[in-house]
Amino acid sequence: MLTRHLYRFDEVKVALSYSICRGRAEEAAFWCQELVDSGAIVQAWAVLLETWLWQALVLDPGWIGDTCYNPDVLSKPEELHRAAYRLSMVCRDGRDNSLWAVLVLGSNESVVPDRPCLRLPTQKAYQTTLQKYFASCLFQGKVLCAWWAYSKLGPDLAEPYMRGSSLHKIMETVGLVGTEWTIIGTCARIIHQNVIDIHRAPSPYSSLPPSLEASIKSWTSITGRRSRRLYPIPLECLYGRTVRGTMGSKDTTLAELRSLEDQFPLSPFWASPWSQASQSDDALEEFYGAYFPDDIPDEWSLADQKKSHGPGILRSGQTLDLATLGRLWMTGESRFAWGFYEWSASVVLNMEIDKGCVLDLADVAQLYMTREDTSVADELLEPMRKMLIVS
C-alpha cells in the first residue's frame, strides 16, 4: 500500500516510531503529517501508543492520560503532532524498555520470582498465598514478580488488586487488538500502576515549538508536490517489521513506482480517486494533473525514487528472529528488570521467522503464551524481613 506521497505505508509507520525513539521531533512530525495526508490518522495514533508502551511507559506514564483522554482527539492532527512531539522529546532524554524486558524474562521458566518484604497493602483480604504475593509485589514495585503471579492467578483472581485503567479501551480504539495485545496491555497496566503516582509534574513538552509548527505548515502548503518527499525512509528501521525488511538485497520494490496503476487499487488513499480516473481518458488526465502536478514517478531521478523504494535489506543467508529485532529497538534501560542485558545472554528468544513473514514487536507475547508452566511452594512466596548488610 502507498501513502499520499508514494511512500510504502508499512515503512512510514515504522519510520515514525523510529524517529520518535531517536528523539528526532521534526522527522517524527513529517511522518505524522504523511499519515494524516493519507487519511490514516488513527493508524498514526496506534504507532504513537505502541511506541509509548515500548519506550516511554515508565518515563512518562502521564502521556496517555494527557493525550488520549478523549476519543475525539484521535481525529485532530494538531493533537497528534503535540503527542508525537512530547514523546520524541521524552525519548531524546532517555528510553526505558521495562515492558519488553518483563515480557521476555516473564516467559522464561529459569527466572525465579523474588520474595517480597513484609510491607503489605492495608485492608486487603487474601484467599490464597498467591494472591497475597501478587498484591505485595504490586505494592512494593516488584513488577517482574507481580507479572509472574498474574500469569498464575489469571484475570478473575488478580484484577481485584489492580487499579482500574482505560488502557485496554484506548488500545482497542486505535486497533491494537488481539491476544498478543491483551497480554501486552495487561503487563503494561502492572508497570503503569507502579509509576503513575511518581510523575505528577506537568510535561515541559506539552506544546509545539514555533519552528516545528512552521515546518508542518510549510509541508501542508506543498501537498502533492515532489518536493514534499523531503525525508527518506531510514533503512536501519526496516528489519523484520516491513515487507522490504524481509527481502534479500537482490530483490527490490522500485517496480512499484513504475507500475502505479497496479498499486493504486490496493492503497486506501488512492483507491477511490483511481476508480473514478480509470473511467475515461479525460478523467485520467485530470487525475494525473491534480495528484501529480510536477511529474510522474517514472520521470523522477533514482535518488528521488530511493527515498521510498529500493532493495531489500537482508544479507545473503540472514534470517529473521525476534532477538535481533529486540536488539535493534530495545536499547534503553529497564527500571523494572534490573540487569536485563546481563541476564539476556541466558534468555533465548526461540522464535525464528520464515523469510517473507513480517515480524512485530508484539510477537514477544507469543513467548508468554508458549512458556512452560512453573510452580513454587507457598512457603517461598510468603513475605520476609530483608536486611541490607554492608561489609
TAPEDA-V264444 format. One record per residue. RES is the residue in one letter. PSI is psi as a letter, one per 30 degrees, with the letter a starting at -180 (999 if undefined). OMEGA is omega in degrees with one decimal (NA if undefined). D_CENTER is the distance of its C-alpha to the mean C-alpha in Angstrom with 2 decimals. Layout:
BEGIN
RES,PSI,OMEGA,D_CENTER ; RES,PSI,OMEGA,D_CENTER
END
This chain:
BEGIN
M,k,-177.8,19.87 ; L,k,177.7,20.64 ; T,a,-177.6,19.67 ; R,e,-177.5,22.43 ; H,g,168.6,23.15 ; L,g,164.0,22.80 ; Y,l,173.5,19.55 ; R,k,-172.8,17.85 ; F,e,-178.5,15.33 ; D,e,-178.2,12.79 ; E,e,177.8,13.32 ; V,e,180.0,12.96 ; K,e,179.5,9.42 ; V,e,177.6,8.52 ; A,e,176.9,11.12 ; L,e,179.3,9.73 ; S,e,-178.7,6.56 ; Y,e,179.7,9.29 ; S,e,177.3,11.79 ; I,e,-179.6,10.16 ; C,e,-178.3,9.77 ; R,g,178.0,13.38 ; G,g,-179.7,14.60 ; R,i,-171.1,15.93 ; A,e,-178.1,16.31 ; E,e,178.5,18.59 ; E,e,176.9,16.67 ; A,e,177.8,13.53 ; A,e,178.7,16.13 ; F,e,-178.8,17.54 ; W,e,173.7,14.56 ; C,e,-178.3,14.13 ; Q,e,177.1,17.83 ; E,e,177.4,17.75 ; L,e,175.9,15.61 ; V,e,179.4,17.98 ; D,f,-178.0,20.94 ; S,g,-180.0,19.83 ; G,g,-175.3,19.80 ; A,h,-176.4,16.08 ; I,e,178.8,15.29 ; V,e,176.1,13.78 ; Q,e,176.5,11.28 ; A,e,176.2,10.56 ; W,e,178.3,10.12 ; A,e,177.6,7.67 ; V,e,179.6,5.43 ; L,e,-178.9,6.61 ; L,e,178.6,6.38 ; E,e,179.8,2.94 ; T,e,176.7,3.41 ; W,e,-179.8,6.62 ; L,e,-175.1,6.50 ; W,e,-167.7,5.92 ; Q,f,-170.2,7.94 ; A,g,-179.4,10.21 ; L,e,-177.6,10.99 ; V,e,-173.3,14.33 ; L,f,179.2,15.22 ; D,i,-177.0,14.86 ; P,f,179.7,15.06 ; G,f,-176.7,16.88 ; W,e,-174.5,14.21 ; I,e,178.9,13.44 ; G,e,-178.7,17.21 ; D,f,-173.2,18.14 ; T,e,-176.1,15.92 ; C,g,-173.8,15.27 ; Y,f,-174.1,18.66 ; N,k,179.4,20.20 ; P,f,-178.7,19.20 ; D,f,-177.4,21.49 ; V,f,-176.7,19.26 ; L,f,178.4,16.79 ; S,g,-175.5,19.55 ; K,j,-179.2,20.31 ; P,e,-178.3,19.15 ; E,e,177.2,20.48 ; E,e,176.8,18.33 ; L,e,-179.0,15.17 ; H,e,178.8,16.46 ; R,e,180.0,17.35 ; A,e,-179.9,14.02 ; A,e,179.1,12.38 ; Y,e,179.7,15.40 ; R,e,-179.0,15.28 ; L,e,178.6,11.76 ; S,e,-178.1,12.90 ; M,e,175.9,16.08 ; V,e,-179.7,14.79 ; C,f,175.8,12.83 ; R,e,-179.6,16.04 ; D,f,-180.0,18.04 ; G,l,179.7,16.09 ; R,l,176.5,12.98 ; D,k,-176.0,12.99 ; N,h,-177.1,11.33 ; S,e,-177.8,13.46 ; L,e,178.1,11.23 ; W,e,-176.7,10.86 ; A,e,-179.5,14.53 ; V,e,178.7,15.85 ; L,e,179.3,14.50 ; V,e,-177.6,15.98 ; L,e,-179.9,19.15 ; G,f,178.5,19.55 ; S,g,-177.7,19.88 ; N,j,-174.8,22.59 ; E,f,-178.3,26.06 ; S,f,178.9,27.53 ; V,j,-176.3,25.74 ; V,k,-179.4,28.41 ; P,k,179.7,27.62 ; D,l,176.3,29.31 ; R,k,179.7,32.04 ; P,l,174.5,31.56 ; C,a,-176.9,34.12 ; L,f,-178.0,36.72 ; R,j,-174.0,34.96 ; L,l,173.7,34.05 ; P,k,-177.5,33.01 ; T,l,173.9,36.15 ; Q,h,175.9,37.45 ; K,k,176.6,35.43 ; A,k,-176.8,37.05 ; Y,k,177.8,35.95 ; Q,f,-177.2,37.05 ; T,l,175.8,36.07 ; T,e,-178.9,35.54 ; L,e,176.2,31.96 ; Q,e,177.7,31.26 ; K,e,178.9,32.90 ; Y,e,-179.6,30.84 ; F,e,-179.6,27.55 ; A,e,179.5,28.68 ; S,e,-179.3,29.93 ; C,e,175.6,26.73 ; L,e,-176.6,24.76 ; F,e,-175.7,27.51 ; Q,g,177.3,27.60 ; G,g,178.1,23.91 ; K,i,-171.0,23.96 ; V,e,-178.4,20.48 ; L,e,178.5,20.69 ; C,e,178.5,24.09 ; A,e,178.7,23.12 ; W,e,176.2,20.38 ; W,e,-178.7,23.11 ; A,e,178.8,25.52 ; Y,e,-179.2,23.29 ; S,f,178.1,23.01 ; K,e,-176.1,26.82 ; L,e,-172.1,27.54 ; G,l,-173.2,25.29 ; P,e,-175.9,24.17 ; D,e,-177.6,27.75 ; L,f,-176.2,29.10 ; A,e,-173.6,26.15 ; E,e,180.0,25.12 ; P,f,-177.4,28.38 ; Y,g,-179.7,27.41 ; M,l,176.0,23.98 ; R,l,172.8,23.52 ; G,k,-177.6,22.80 ; S,k,177.1,19.33 ; S,g,-175.1,17.93 ; L,e,-178.1,14.30 ; H,e,-179.5,14.74 ; K,e,178.7,16.56 ; I,e,178.0,14.02 ; M,e,178.6,11.33 ; E,e,-177.9,14.18 ; T,e,-177.9,15.10 ; V,g,173.8,12.06 ; G,g,175.8,12.14 ; L,i,-173.6,9.79 ; V,l,-179.6,13.02 ; G,l,-177.1,14.88 ; T,e,-178.8,16.05 ; E,e,-177.5,13.00 ; W,f,173.7,10.97 ; T,e,177.8,14.27 ; I,e,-178.8,14.48 ; I,e,180.0,11.08 ; G,e,178.8,11.94 ; T,e,177.2,15.39 ; C,e,178.7,14.61 ; A,e,178.3,12.50 ; R,e,179.4,15.62 ; I,e,178.0,17.87 ; I,e,-177.3,16.22 ; H,e,-180.0,16.05 ; Q,f,-176.9,19.69 ; N,f,-175.8,20.72 ; V,f,-172.6,19.46 ; I,e,-179.3,19.77 ; D,f,-176.3,23.48 ; I,e,-173.7,23.23 ; H,i,-178.4,21.59 ; R,f,-177.6,23.84 ; A,k,176.9,24.68 ; P,k,179.9,23.58 ; S,k,175.7,20.92 ; P,f,-175.7,22.73 ; Y,h,-174.2,20.08 ; S,f,178.9,20.57 ; S,l,-178.1,22.27 ; L,k,172.8,22.00 ; P,l,-178.6,24.53 ; P,e,-178.5,27.28 ; S,e,179.7,26.51 ; L,e,175.5,23.02 ; E,e,179.5,24.56 ; A,e,179.0,27.19 ; S,e,-179.8,24.83 ; I,e,178.9,23.07 ; K,e,-179.7,26.58 ; S,e,178.0,27.81 ; W,e,-179.4,25.11 ; T,e,-177.4,25.95 ; S,f,-179.4,29.59 ; I,g,177.3,29.20 ; T,k,179.5,27.08 ; G,f,-179.9,28.23 ; R,l,177.5,29.78 ; R,e,179.7,29.14 ; S,f,177.4,28.79 ; R,f,178.2,25.67 ; R,i,-171.6,23.88 ; L,e,-174.4,23.76 ; Y,k,170.4,20.82 ; P,l,174.3,20.41 ; I,k,176.5,17.23 ; P,j,-175.1,16.42 ; L,f,-175.0,17.53 ; E,f,-179.1,16.07 ; C,f,-170.8,12.45 ; L,f,-171.7,13.71 ; Y,k,171.1,14.60 ; G,e,-170.6,13.90 ; R,f,178.8,10.95 ; T,l,178.2,13.52 ; V,e,179.5,17.12 ; R,f,178.2,18.57 ; G,f,174.9,16.66 ; T,g,-176.6,18.68 ; M,k,174.7,21.93 ; G,l,-175.7,24.71 ; S,f,178.5,25.96 ; K,f,176.7,29.02 ; D,l,-177.7,27.16 ; T,l,177.0,26.06 ; T,g,-176.6,24.53 ; L,f,-178.4,27.10 ; A,f,179.7,29.18 ; E,e,-179.5,26.82 ; L,f,-178.0,27.97 ; R,g,176.4,31.51 ; S,h,-175.2,31.39 ; L,f,-178.0,29.59 ; E,f,175.2,31.81 ; D,f,-175.9,30.17 ; Q,e,-175.4,26.61 ; F,e,-179.0,27.26 ; P,f,-177.7,27.84 ; L,f,-173.9,24.48 ; S,k,-176.3,22.50 ; P,e,-178.5,22.13 ; F,e,-171.7,23.11 ; W,f,-170.5,26.05 ; A,e,-176.2,27.37 ; S,e,178.8,29.51 ; P,e,-179.9,31.15 ; W,e,179.3,31.76 ; S,e,176.9,33.51 ; Q,e,-177.9,35.84 ; A,e,-175.1,36.42 ; S,g,-177.4,37.49 ; Q,f,-179.5,40.35 ; S,l,178.9,42.75 ; D,e,179.5,43.36 ; D,e,179.3,43.60 ; A,e,179.5,40.27 ; L,e,179.4,38.70 ; E,e,178.6,40.25 ; E,e,179.2,39.08 ; F,e,-178.4,35.50 ; Y,e,177.3,35.40 ; G,e,-177.7,37.15 ; A,e,-172.5,34.69 ; Y,f,178.7,31.39 ; F,i,-175.2,32.56 ; P,f,179.8,35.07 ; D,d,178.9,35.11 ; D,l,-179.2,35.15 ; I,l,-175.5,33.44 ; P,f,177.4,31.05 ; D,f,-175.7,33.99 ; E,f,178.9,35.63 ; W,l,173.3,32.78 ; S,l,178.6,33.12 ; L,e,178.8,31.26 ; A,e,177.6,29.39 ; D,e,179.5,28.18 ; Q,e,-176.9,27.20 ; K,f,172.9,25.23 ; K,f,-176.9,22.91 ; S,f,-176.0,21.11 ; H,l,-179.8,22.77 ; G,a,-176.6,24.29 ; P,l,173.4,24.69 ; G,l,-173.5,22.31 ; I,f,-178.6,21.11 ; L,k,175.4,22.15 ; R,l,178.5,25.37 ; S,k,179.0,28.29 ; G,f,-179.2,27.84 ; Q,k,179.7,24.21 ; T,l,177.5,22.22 ; L,k,175.2,18.61 ; D,l,-174.7,17.52 ; L,e,-179.8,14.67 ; A,e,178.5,16.36 ; T,e,178.2,16.28 ; L,e,178.6,12.60 ; G,e,-179.8,12.16 ; R,f,179.1,14.78 ; L,e,-171.7,13.22 ; W,f,-173.2,9.87 ; M,i,-176.8,11.10 ; T,g,179.2,14.16 ; G,a,176.7,14.35 ; E,l,179.9,16.65 ; S,j,-174.9,16.32 ; R,e,-175.5,18.64 ; F,g,172.9,18.81 ; A,i,-176.2,19.38 ; W,k,177.0,22.02 ; G,g,-176.2,22.91 ; F,e,-176.4,19.91 ; Y,f,173.2,20.51 ; E,e,179.9,24.19 ; W,e,-167.3,23.71 ; S,f,176.1,21.23 ; A,f,-179.2,24.20 ; S,f,179.5,25.44 ; V,j,-174.9,22.23 ; V,k,174.7,21.98 ; L,i,-175.2,18.93 ; N,i,-177.9,21.28 ; M,i,176.4,19.17 ; E,k,-173.4,20.45 ; I,k,176.7,19.56 ; D,k,178.2,22.23 ; K,k,-178.9,22.18 ; G,f,177.6,21.03 ; C,k,-177.3,18.42 ; V,k,176.3,14.79 ; L,l,174.3,12.53 ; D,k,176.5,9.07 ; L,f,179.0,7.38 ; A,f,178.2,8.28 ; D,f,178.5,11.72 ; V,f,178.6,12.32 ; A,f,177.8,13.46 ; Q,f,174.7,16.24 ; L,e,178.7,17.68 ; Y,e,-177.0,18.17 ; M,f,-177.1,19.84 ; T,g,-178.0,22.17 ; R,l,173.5,23.02 ; E,k,-179.0,26.72 ; D,k,178.0,28.03 ; T,l,179.0,29.76 ; S,k,179.3,32.26 ; V,k,-179.8,33.56 ; A,k,-178.8,36.94 ; D,e,-177.6,37.06 ; E,f,-178.5,39.07 ; L,f,178.4,36.18 ; L,f,-179.1,33.93 ; E,k,176.3,36.47 ; P,l,179.9,35.88 ; M,l,177.1,37.96 ; R,k,-179.2,39.26 ; K,k,179.3,37.73 ; M,k,175.2,39.46 ; L,j,-179.0,38.40 ; I,k,179.6,41.31 ; V,j,-178.0,41.61 ; S,999,NA,44.25
END
